[in-house]
């Protein structure tokens, strides 16, 4: 069967002759790859070269020690780090991120963001809280736009956000593909099937299909072959497997990203190959204690990863087509607690944008202690509205849920005008 998230999720389609002749590691039971392609095509969506890499920081990173420092605040607020000037006049970030400071003209920082107070990627990926049960942006894009290449339109490398990536009412066909475990096995031939045997199976299937077409009186089989051919192409063509294979990159490229940022490099390879939405997560940012010790370990790594990814997109001519979004659930408390940590703080946080939405600017502002936004608050939905627009999708688009009720992609559809 086609497997997502590294575990089996069978469908009740039964076993057919076509399933029996399935290729690769696609099982004789469940939804076949050809079925999946067919369901996506039924949406009648168009293709677009635009894509997005979404980087989720689980646990909620501190805004006051990363992109929204308050050096003039009292000691119990400002923390242990100093701001440094970037290559954009007036834009400052944490001293532990000097590489990003060099490319700030390719970044956009959103400050004073208001979020929900829940430990989940749901808000970052959907713009809604958990109980809303909305599909993530990747599933929506898969549903509305379909495939751009032999690769799946939505790939997730987030093992810690499976609930947030539930496609809900857009359907099982629009779950993300997980490039690990069973997911990668589905892109390979099973051990007893080489390309020659696969060709024999294809010939047998074609013969049986011809017999069925000869007795088909209503033409219902007319569109079947094109979907099956695409399923075969996905397995027999090396493009899909190569896109996930970072070993094909040079030693210099690996050094640029760093050993701990392999998922950033893989994300770049995937969007370059034609994937519309790639999600990944990195680090652990729930710093109720020892916040500053944790930041000293994690910020240099994320600094290298963002610098490598953004500069790589520009160097490879992808920056106008690929947007990068990095965010967590919420910010952290402005006042440092007794354990040298910061607690959950949904009243002010940040998002970082790069690639097509990185324009060397700060959007939004927080007050003197980083406690509240100044002016109109910016929400996760506002950021996602701008991502949808980049992808060529109107955020006011309506999709009907399982009961037939019309559901907007986002309730708060206000775009960030600075990103126009």
C-alpha positions in Angstrom: 0.0 0.0 0.0 1.1 3.6 -0.3 2.3 4.5 3.1 2.5 8.0 4.8 4.2 9.0 8.0 6.1 5.7 8.0 3.1 3.6 9.1 0.3 1.7 7.3 -2.9 3.5 6.6 -5.0 1.1 4.5 -8.1 2.0 2.4 -11.1 -0.2 1.8 -10.8 -0.5 -1.9 -10.5 -4.3 -2.0 -8.1 -6.2 -4.2 -8.3 -5.9 -8.0 -6.3 -7.3 -10.9 -4.8 -3.9 -11.4 -3.7 -3.9 -7.7 -2.1 -7.3 -8.2 -0.1 -5.9 -11.1 1.0 -2.9 -9.0 4.6 -1.8 -9.1 7.4 -1.1 -6.6 6.4 -1.5 -3.0 2.8 -0.6 -3.6 0.7 -3.3 -2.0 -2.0 -5.4 -3.6 -4.3 -3.9 -0.9 -5.4 -0.3 -0.4 -5.2 2.8 -2.5 -2.8 2.3 -5.3 -0.5 5.1 -6.6 -2.5 5.3 -9.8 -5.7 5.7 -7.7 -3.9 8.6 -5.8 -2.9 10.3 -9.0 -6.4 9.9 -10.4 -8.1 11.5 -7.3 -5.8 14.5 -7.5 -6.5 15.0 -11.1 -10.3 15.0 -10.5 -9.9 18.3 -8.7 -9.1 19.9 -12.1 -6.2 22.0 -10.7 -3.5 23.8 -12.6 0.2 23.8 -12.2 2.4 26.6 -10.9 6.2 26.9 -10.4 5.8 28.5 -7.0 6.6 26.5 -3.9 7.3 27.0 -0.2 9.6 25.5 2.5 8.0 25.6 5.9 10.4 25.2 8.9 8.7 24.5 12.2 10.5 25.2 15.4 8.8 22.9 17.9 8.3 24.2 21.5 8.0 27.8 20.6 11.3 29.8 20.3 12.0 33.0 22.3 11.5 36.1 20.2 13.5 38.3 22.7 16.7 36.3 22.2 16.5 35.9 18.4 14.8 38.5 16.2 13.2 41.0 18.6 15.9 41.9 21.2 15.2 44.7 23.7 18.6 45.9 24.8 17.1 49.0 26.6 14.8 46.9 28.8 15.5 46.0 32.4 17.8 43.0 33.0 15.0 40.6 33.9 13.6 41.2 30.4 16.5 41.8 28.1 18.4 38.5 28.8 22.1 37.7 28.2 22.6 38.4 24.5 23.4 41.6 22.6 21.9 42.6 19.2 24.2 43.0 16.2 23.6 45.2 13.2 22.7 43.5 9.9 23.4 44.6 6.4 19.9 46.3 6.4 20.2 49.7 8.2 18.2 49.7 11.5 17.6 45.9 11.5 19.2 44.1 14.4 19.2 40.4 15.4 20.9 38.3 18.0 24.7 38.2 18.2 24.5 34.4 17.9 23.3 34.7 14.3 26.0 36.6 12.4 25.6 34.6 9.2 22.0 35.8 8.9 23.1 39.3 9.6 25.1 39.2 6.4 22.0 38.3 4.3 19.3 40.3 6.1 18.5 42.0 2.8 17.2 38.6 1.7 15.0 38.1 4.8 11.8 39.6 6.2 11.2 39.5 10.0 7.7 39.6 11.4 7.5 40.9 14.9 4.7 41.2 17.5 2.8 38.1 16.2 -0.2 37.0 18.2 -0.8 33.2 18.3 -2.8 30.6 20.2 -1.3 29.1 23.4 -1.0 25.4 22.4 1.9 23.1 21.8 1.2 22.2 18.2 2.3 22.9 14.7 -1.4 23.3 13.8 -1.4 27.1 14.0 1.8 27.4 11.9 0.6 25.1 9.2 -3.1 25.9 9.1 -3.7 29.3 10.7 -6.2 27.7 13.1 -6.1 26.2 16.6 -6.2 22.4 17.0 -9.9 22.1 17.6 -10.7 23.7 14.3 -9.6 20.5 12.5 -8.5 22.3 9.3 -6.2 20.9 6.6 -2.6 22.2 6.6 -1.4 24.4 3.8 0.4 21.6 2.1 -2.8 19.5 1.8 -4.7 22.4 0.5 -2.1 23.1 -2.2 -2.1 19.4 -3.1 -5.9 19.5 -3.4 -6.1 22.8 -5.4 -3.0 22.6 -7.5 -2.2 18.9 -7.9 1.2 17.7 -9.1 3.9 19.6 -10.9 6.2 16.7 -11.6 6.6 13.0 -11.0 7.2 13.9 -7.3 4.4 14.2 -4.7 3.2 17.8 -4.3 3.5 17.8 -0.5 6.4 16.3 1.4 6.8 16.3 5.2 10.0 15.6 7.1 8.2 16.4 10.5 7.9 13.3 12.6 6.6 15.4 15.5 3.6 17.1 13.8 1.6 14.3 12.3 -1.7 15.4 13.9 -1.2 18.9 12.5 -0.7 17.5 9.0 -4.0 15.6 8.9 -5.7 16.6 5.6 -9.2 16.3 7.1 -12.0 17.1 4.6 -9.7 17.6 1.6 -9.2 13.8 1.7 -6.6 11.1 2.3 -5.1 11.6 -1.2 -3.6 14.9 0.0 -1.6 13.7 3.0 2.0 14.5 2.8 4.5 12.0 1.6 7.0 11.0 4.2 10.5 10.3 2.8 11.5 7.7 5.4 10.7 4.1 6.1 7.9 2.6 4.0 7.6 6.0 2.2 11.0 5.6 0.5 10.4 1.9 -0.2 7.4 2.9 -2.3 9.8 4.6 -4.7 11.8 1.5 -5.3 11.1 -1.8 -6.9 10.6 -4.8 -4.6 13.5 -7.2 -4.4 12.1 -9.8 -6.8 11.0 -7.2 -9.5 13.7 -5.8 -11.8 13.0 -3.4 -14.7 12.7 -6.3 -17.1 10.1 -8.1 -15.0 8.3 -4.8 -14.5 8.2 -4.3 -18.3 6.7 -7.8 -18.6 4.0 -7.0 -16.0 3.2 -3.8 -17.8 2.8 -5.7 -21.1 0.5 -8.2 -19.4 -1.5 -5.4 -17.9 -1.8 -3.7 -21.3 -3.1 -6.9 -22.8 -5.7 -7.4 -20.1 -6.7 -3.7 -20.5 -7.2 -4.2 -24.2 -9.5 -7.1 -23.6 -11.5 -5.0 -21.1 -11.6 -2.1 -23.5 -13.0 -4.3 -26.2 -16.0 -5.2 -24.0 -16.3 -1.7 -22.4 -19.5 -0.3 -23.8 -19.6 3.1 -22.0 -16.0 4.2 -22.3 -15.4 4.3 -18.6 -11.8 3.0 -19.1 -10.8 5.8 -21.4 -8.8 7.8 -18.9 -7.3 5.0 -16.9 -4.0 4.4 -18.7 -2.6 7.9 -18.3 -2.8 7.7 -14.5 -1.2 4.2 -14.4 1.6 5.4 -16.7 2.3 8.2 -14.2 2.5 5.7 -11.4 4.9 3.6 -13.4 7.0 6.6 -14.2 7.3 7.6 -10.5 8.8 4.2 -9.8 10.9 3.6 -12.9 12.2 7.1 -13.3 15.2 8.0 -11.1 14.0 11.6 -10.6 12.0 10.9 -7.5 14.6 8.9 -5.7 17.4 11.3 -6.7 15.5 14.3 -5.3 15.6 12.7 -1.8 19.3 11.6 -2.1 21.4 14.4 -0.6 24.5 12.2 -1.1 24.5 13.6 -4.7 25.5 17.0 -3.4 29.1 18.1 -3.3 31.2 18.0 -0.1 31.3 21.8 -0.3 27.5 22.0 -0.3 27.3 19.7 2.7 29.8 21.8 4.5 27.8 24.9 3.8 24.6 23.5 5.3 26.3 21.6 8.2 25.8 18.1 9.3 22.8 18.9 11.5 20.9 20.7 8.7 20.6 17.9 6.2 16.8 18.4 6.1 17.3 22.0 4.9 19.4 20.7 2.0 16.9 18.0 1.2 14.1 20.6 1.2 16.0 22.6 -1.4 16.5 19.6 -3.6 12.8 18.7 -3.4 11.4 22.1 -4.4 14.0 22.3 -7.1 12.7 19.0 -8.4 9.1 20.2 -8.4 7.6 19.6 -5.0 5.1 22.4 -4.1 5.3 22.3 -0.3 8.0 20.9 2.0 7.7 20.9 5.8 10.4 20.2 8.2 11.1 20.7 11.9 14.3 21.3 13.8 15.5 21.7 17.4 13.6 21.8 20.7 12.6 25.3 21.8 10.5 24.8 24.9 12.9 26.6 27.2 11.2 26.9 30.5 14.6 26.4 32.1 18.2 27.2 30.9 16.9 29.2 28.0 20.3 30.9 27.4 22.3 27.7 27.5 19.9 26.2 25.0 20.1 29.2 22.7 23.9 29.2 22.7 23.7 25.6 21.3 20.8 26.0 18.9 21.0 29.4 17.4 24.4 28.9 15.6 23.1 25.8 14.0 19.8 27.4 12.8 21.9 30.4 11.7 24.0 28.2 9.4 21.0 26.4 8.1 19.0 29.5 7.2 22.0 31.2 5.6 22.8 28.1 3.5 19.2 27.6 2.4 18.5 31.2 1.5 21.8 31.9 -0.3 21.5 28.5 -2.1 18.0 29.5 -3.4 19.5 32.8 -4.7 22.6 31.2 -6.2 20.5 28.6 -8.0 18.0 31.1 -9.4 15.1 29.8 -7.3 14.6 32.8 -5.0 11.7 34.3 -6.9 9.8 31.0 -7.0 10.5 29.5 -3.5 9.3 31.1 -0.3 10.8 30.1 3.1 8.8 30.4 6.3 10.3 29.7 9.7 8.1 29.9 12.9 7.2 28.2 16.1 3.9 28.0 18.1 4.4 31.2 20.1 7.0 33.5 21.7 8.4 33.2 25.2 7.6 35.3 28.3 9.4 38.7 28.3 10.3 38.3 32.0 12.9 35.6 32.8 11.7 33.0 35.3 13.5 31.6 38.4 15.0 28.8 36.3 16.8 31.1 33.8 14.0 30.2 31.3 11.1 31.8 29.5 7.6 30.3 29.5 4.9 30.3 26.9 3.8 33.7 25.6 1.2 33.8 22.8 0.9 37.6 23.0 4.1 38.3 21.0 6.2 36.1 18.8 7.9 36.1 15.4 8.1 34.6 11.9 11.1 34.7 9.6 10.5 34.8 5.8 13.1 34.3 3.1 13.3 33.4 -0.6 10.5 35.0 -2.6 9.2 36.8 0.5 12.6 37.9 1.9 12.8 41.6 1.2 15.1 43.1 3.8 12.5 44.5 6.1 10.9 44.2 9.6 7.1 43.9 9.6 5.2 44.7 12.8 6.6 45.8 16.1 6.4 44.9 19.8 6.4 47.2 22.8 9.5 48.1 24.8 9.6 44.8 26.7 8.4 42.5 23.9 5.2 41.9 25.7 2.5 43.1 23.2 2.3 44.2 19.6 2.2 47.8 18.8 -0.5 48.7 16.3 -2.7 46.1 14.6 -1.6 42.6 15.7 -0.3 40.2 13.1 -1.6 36.6 13.2 -0.4 33.3 11.9 -3.3 33.5 9.4 -1.9 36.8 8.0 1.4 35.2 7.3 -0.2 32.2 5.7 -2.4 34.4 3.6 0.7 35.9 2.0 2.1 32.4 1.5 -1.1 31.4 -0.3 -0.9 34.4 -2.5 2.7 33.6 -3.4 1.5 30.2 -4.4 -1.1 31.7 -6.7 -4.0 30.7 -4.4 -6.7 33.1 -3.2 -6.9 32.8 0.6 -10.6 33.5 0.4 -11.0 30.2 -1.6 -13.8 28.0 -0.2 -13.6 24.2 0.1 -16.6 22.2 1.3 -16.1 20.0 4.3 -17.4 16.5 4.7 -20.9 17.7 5.6 -21.0 20.1 2.6 -20.4 23.2 4.7 -18.3 25.8 2.9 -15.0 26.5 4.7 -12.6 29.4 3.9 -8.9 28.5 3.7 -8.4 31.2 6.4 -10.7 33.2 8.6 -8.3 36.1 9.0 -7.4 36.7 5.4 -5.6 40.1 5.7 -2.4 40.0 3.6 0.8 41.5 4.8 0.9 44.5 2.5 4.7 44.9 3.0 5.1 41.6 1.1 3.1 42.8 -1.9 
